[in-house]
């Protein structure tokens, strides 16, 4: 899954930030990471902006979620079937980041509130 890891900007209150955009489902993911060298841990705040029927865009934090797109196609028997055209799991971004942190001997600590 393509995502970009960069240094955090002053207003983001993070040392590192991973950004990911999935235009097919209008999804934006941001993982803000603050390093705590004294404890060898990384505090992580996972944020997402996704489409909402009520307000246009909805903000959420933490947890994993799977996004799917479907299409109706005609099968060999002439009947219409649902076929999955897109599948995206937010763990596709989190897992490589977490594996890197844990592989370096640090602790990955998810937080739900701003730090």
Secondary structure as UniProt FT lines:
FT   STRAND          4..7
FT   HELIX           10..12
FT   STRAND          16..22
FT   HELIX           23..25
FT   STRAND          27..36
FT   TURN            37..40
FT   STRAND          41..52
FT   TURN            53..55
FT   STRAND          56..61
FT   STRAND          66..74
FT   TURN            76..77
FT   STRAND          80..89
FT   HELIX           91..103
FT   TURN            104..105
FT   STRAND          107..110
//
